[in-house]
Amino acid sequence: MLVSARFFWSIHVGREVTMKTIQWVWRLVVLLILVVIGVILVDTIRGAFDSQLGTIREAQSNISTQVAVVLNPTPTIIPDPVTIIHEVRSLARLETMKFSVEKIITAETRQGAFEWLLGDKLIFVAHGEVIAGVDLNELDAEDLNVKNGVLYVNLPDPEIFVTVVDNEQSYVYDRDTGLFTKGEVNLETEARRAAEREIREGALEDRILELAGQNAEHFLDRLFRDLGFPEVIFQ
């Protein structure tokens, strides 16, 4: 009887241990399932948050772009499709010299005691080109004479053909306007006109006409010699 009791007790204890083991296994399985579900939920929430954050950043970028467009609008250029030609003229200009010139122009208006209220002042950095040469349209038949095999050439005086301000390289370096003024509308235009005059005068001071005349003689000397004249004298 004692052995039977012990046997049944051991069976009962074994069943309890087995049940507890099964319960722990199920608890672990449930815990693992909950962990997996938690990880999935965290990834889902993180993805949704990142998506919303990206949307918010994109919206902020669009708003910043729109604000920049409003504050600094890009000008719209609409040229008239109609082109009017005022004059057509044939040219025979021999361009022999080009100067690239830089000038700094200061333009100002309403200066004095109240310049801080009504004044306007700007500094304009101008880049321009001056092209000079000889207009061969002014060369007549009597300007070419041959004596004893020598060609005598009376060239027209050299002249400046083009004086232009390069808009791509020229710019307003600084502008100071008074408290109660938005600036003179034509002040920059006047600065550009003055820059064009100064660029031309600067080229003249640097002997552009003299150099253009010398280059024209050198070029035409080679040309006339290639045409068969052994000696060319420019008068």
Secondary structure, DSSP 4 states (H G I P E B T S, - for coil): -HHHHHHHHHHHHHHHHHHHHHHHHHHHHHHHHHHHHHHHHHHHHHHHHHHHHHHHHHHHHHHHHHHHHHHSPPPPP---S-----------EEEEEEEEEEEEEEEEES-STTHHHH-EEEEEEEEEEEEEEEEGGG--GGGEEEETTEEEE-PPPPEEEEEEE-TTT-EEEEEEE-TT----TTHHHHHHHHHHHHHHHHHHHTTHHHHHHHHHHHHHHHHHHHTT-SEEEE-
